[in-house]
Amino acid sequence: MSSYGSTRSGMSYRPTFFGGFRMFPPVIKGLIISNVVVWFLLDFLLAPMTVTGVPVFGILSEYLALWPLGPNFWPWQLVTYMFLHGGFFHLFFNMFTLWMFGIELEHLWGSRKFLIFYLLCGIGAGVANVLVAIPLELTAPTVGASGAIFGVLIAFAMLFPNRPIYLYFLFPIRAKYLIAVWIGLELLLGVTGTTDGVAHFAHLGGALVGLVYMAVELGIIPVREWLIAFKGEDSRPFTTNPRIPGGEEEIRDAQFLDIHTGRPVNRKDEVTQDVIDAILDKISTGGYQSLTEDEKRILNEASKRIH
């Protein structure tokens, strides 16, 4: 069972604890299942097995964990290392953080876009770790989804900066402050060269990829405008066409269409809860980008009325 509510950031998907594993969106569900299965196989089923006296766990780690550049490094490790973990608590906290901050991103973006973002952040974290391993002369392999999850944290903080996060389930702190402190701590530990066995620069690499991605997504880095300018095309997508009679007036008088009946809806009329629920269901299945402009306006106006 799921429910929808409102926050200071607008309408949002709010999962409840009823309905079991069905409340998880498909990509997050798949990531959690795959990570748990891999951990169970390596730490329990395959742990006592050997091949010519060599533990199977060691053989798989040699090919699937992320090693520094050298004889043990293989390109696919930039992906496979994300599905290995160094123990139950490493796995638990990574998957809990992924669920806590990623579930709303997947419902907002849609599953395909969220998966691409997650993998890009994880691969970027791996590349950062491999590059940093050279000057620091690191020789141990790296495992874990933390780098990808740090990218998720950055995206959440940029999309929902004022969302209250309850620290230890008791103390509310806004997402932008909590995640900023978290990133700052990672930077401090990485620069000071702490030997706690945590790949801090991998975390920072994932966060950096997430930051750049979101900066492009939100138009802070105007890549689309740069490409349009480079091609010499007009970068003004919404201009009044002088050949259209009435131009601006006709746009101002445009009507909404009811998403169920297709009939015009007076914008001054109260939008029914059924219409809002249908739009929110559409976000849940196809992401925010699947909405039409009219549906986005209806959702935005409903959010403003709530506040």
N, C-alpha and C positions, 0 to 999 in steps of 0.2 A: 504494500500500500504506500502511496506517495501523496504528498500534499503540497499545495502551492501557497506561498505567503509573500509578504512584502518586507523590504528592508530599506535602509537609507540609500541603497544603490538601485532601488527599483524592484520590479517583480522578479522573483527568483524561484528556482526549484529547491524545495526543502524536503529531503528524504526523511521519512519516519523510520522507526525501528520495527514496524510491523510489515510482514510480507517477505521476510527472510532475504535470501540472496537475490530475489527478483528485483529488488530496489536498485541494484547496481546497474549502471549503464554497460553496454556490451564490451567496450574496450577495457574499462577498468576491471570488469568481472574477468575478462580473459587474461589480463596482466596478472591479477592476483592469483588466479588458478594456476597459471603457468609457472609463476615464481614459487608457489607453494609445492607444486608437483616436483619441480626440479630440486628444490631443497630436500624434500622427503626422499627422493630417489638417491641423491648423493650422500645424505647424512644417515640414512637408515638402510635402504635396500641394497645399495651398492657398496656401502662402507666396508663390510667384512670380505668383499670379493677381491681376488687378486688375479693377475695375468702374468704368468712366469715369475711369480714372486713379487710383482709390482702392484700396489693397490690400484684398483680401478679408479678410485677417487683422484689419485695423483695423476693418472693418465688423462682423465677428462679435464682436470684443472690445467694441465699443461697446454691443452688445445683450446679451451673455452674461456679461461680467465684472461684478463688483459695484461700482457707482459710488456715491459719496456722494449724499445727497438733492439733487436738482436735475433739470435737463432730461434727463440721461443715465440716471437711475435708473428701473428698472422692477421690479415686485414679483418676477417670475420669476427675477431675478438672484440672489435669496437661495438658490436651488437650483442654477442653472446655473454659478455661479462655482466651485462645488466640483469641477467636472469640467475646469477649465482650470488649466494650470500654467505657470510661468515658466521652463521649461527642463527638460532631462533629469534633472538631479540633484534638482531640486525634486520632480519626479514620482517618481523612484526612491525617495527617502527616505520620502516620504509613503506610497507603496504598500508598501514594505518594513515600515514601522511598523504599517500597517493589518493586514498579514498576521501579523506577529509577535505583536501583542497582541489582534487581533480574532478570529483563527481559533477560539480557545477560547471566546470569548464567544458566537459564533454557534452552536457546537456545544452550549453550555450552555443558551442561550435558545431556539434555533430561529431559522430564517432570517427569518421575518416580524418577530419582535420585535427582532432585531438591526438590520434595515434601518430600522425606525421610529426606533429609538434613534439610529442613525447620522445619519439625516436631521434629526431634531430638534436634535442637537448642531450640525450644520452650519448649519442655519437660525438657531439661537440665536447662533452665532458671527458670522454675517452681520449680524444685527440689532445686536449689540454693536458691530461695526465701523462700521456706519452711524451709530449714536448717538454714538460717540466721535469720528467724523470731523467733527461739527459744531463742538464747542469747540476741537478741534485744527486746524480749518481745513484738513483733508486734501482733496486734489483728485484724487489718483490712484486708479485702480480696484484692486480686490483680487481675486486668484485663488488657488485651491488648496484642497485638502481638509484642511488642517492643523487647522482649527477642529473639524471633526467627529472627527478622529483624536485630538485632545486629550480629547474626551469619552470616547472608547474607552479612553484611558490611565487616566482617572479610574476608570472602571468596573472595569478590570482590577486596579488598585491596591486597590480596596475589596473585590473578591471574592477576590483572591489576594494579600493583602498581604505574605506571607512567601515568595512564589515567588522563587527566585534568578534574576536577570537577569545575564547575563555581559556586562559592559561591555567593548567591544572584543574580545569573545569570549574574554577571559582572566580578568577580575576579577569575581567574583560579588558582587552587591549586591541586597538585597531590593527587591521591586517598590515597596513603599510609600515607601522612602527615595529610590530613583532618581526616581520620578515626582514626589515632593514637591519635590525639588531642581529638577527640570525646570520645574515650575509656578512655583516661587519665582524662578527665573531669568527666566522670561517676565514675571512681575510687575515685577521690578526693571528690566528693559529697557523695559517699557511706561511705567512711572512716570518713568523718567529721560529719556524722550523720545528714545531712540536713533534715529538716521536710517539704519538698516541695510537699509531697504526691506522689513522683515518686519512683518506685521500682528499685533503681539503681543496687542493687545486682542481681536482676533478669536479667537486661540488661547485667551485667558482666558475669553471668552464661551462657547466650546464646552465648556471645562472646567467652567464654572459650571453650564451646563445638565446636563452629565453628573453633576455632584455632586448637584444637586437631584433628578434622576431616580433616582439610586441611593439617596439618602436616603429617598425615598418607597418605593422597591422593597424596601429592607431594614427598613422600619418605623422608621427614625430620625426621620423626620417622619411622624407617625401620621395621615396624611390619611384613611385608611379609618375609623379610630376617630372622627375628627372628623365625618365624614359620617354615621356611625351615630349619634353623639351628637346631631347636628343634627336627624336624623330622629326621634329619641326611641326608637330601637330598642335591644334588648339587645345589648351589644357582646361578650358571652361566648358564642362559637360552640360551645364544647365543655363542656357542663354535664351532670351526671348527671340523667337523666330518672327521677323517682321512680316513674313508672308501669311502668318496665321491671324485672321481677324480677331480682334478682342484681346489677343495675346494673354497678358497678365490677368485680365479680368476673368477670362475663361478658366484659367488655372485656379484662381481664387474661389470660383464657384463650383469647382469639381466636387463630386459627391463620392462618399464611401459606398461600397457594395457589401451587403450582408454576405458573409462567407458561407452561409448555409443556403440561402434562397437566391442570392444574386441580385436582389432588389436594392435600390438606393436606400441608404440610411442617413437620416438627418444627424449631422455631427453634434447638434445640441441635445439630441435625445440621449437618454441614459443607455449605455451599452450593457446588455444583459450579461449575467454571470456565465451563461452557457457559451456566449461568444468568446469571453475571456478564457474559459476553460478549454475551448477548442484550440485557441491560439497557443496556450501553454502546452497542450498535448502535442501540437505540431512542433514546438521547440524541443520537446522531449524526444521525438522520433527523428527529426531532421535537422535540429540545431537552429539557432537564431537566424542564420543566413537563409534558411528556407522560407522565411516569412516574406510576404509582399509588403510594399511600402505602406499600404492601407492598414495591414495588420500590425505593423510596427507602430504606426501612429495611434491606433486604438489601444495598444498595450501601454504606450508611453502616457497617453492621456488618463488611462485607468490608474497607472502608478501615481500620477500627480494628484488625482482625486483622493487617493488613500492617504497621502501626506498632507 
